Each structure stands twice: as C-alpha cells, then as structure tokens.
Amino acid sequence: GSSFPNGGLRATHTAAAFTTWDRSSPCIVVDRVLRVPCSFVTHLGAAIDDKTPLLRSCDAVNRQGLRLLKAIGFGTDAKAI
C-alpha cells in the first residue's frame, strides 16, 4: 500500500500522478539546470497543483471567446484570443 502524508493508507494504484509540460510558460536555466514549467494531475485528471486550474480556465475562456467571435461573424478564421 501507499500512505498519505497524514498517515492514512490508500491503494498504490491511486497514488499515480502525471506531469505535463506547460508550453504557455517559458523554460528557464537556473544554476546550469533546465527548469521546465509543468502542471501536475492525478491519473483521473484531478488537479493537484495550483497551475492546472488556471490553465484549464485560460483554455475555457479562449474556447468561449472564439465561439463568441464566430457567432457575431467577426474573426471567423481566428485560432486564439
């Protein structure tokens, strides 16, 4: 089994999480070490960091903004807001 930081137990397979590269933020080099900005989600897609909800919100605003532009007939060829 796997343990929570507070001492509780969980099945090991529920402890899985994934990082994804946040391409909206630049990579930086600090002390000769490449730092790649990432977001962190569980295997079920739940956000376990502060950045993932922000990125999801930005995507939603972009999608709805494009939808609005197309609905009013302006910027029908736009790809991003």
ZIVENKA-V489823 format. One record per backbone hydrogen bond with DSSP energy under -1.0 kcal/mol. NH is the residue of the N-H (numbers start at 1). CO is the residue of the C=O. Records with the same first field share a line. If there is no record, write none. Layout:
NH->CO / CO
//
This chain:
2->10
4->8
7->4
10->2
14->11
15->12
18->41
20->39
22->37
23->21
25->22
28->35
30->33
33->30
35->28
39->20
41->18
42->46
43->16
45->42
48->40
55->51
56->52
57->53
58->54
59->55
60->56
61->57
62->58
63->59
64->60
65->61
66->62
67->63
68->64
69->65
70->66
71->67
72->68
74->69
78->75
//
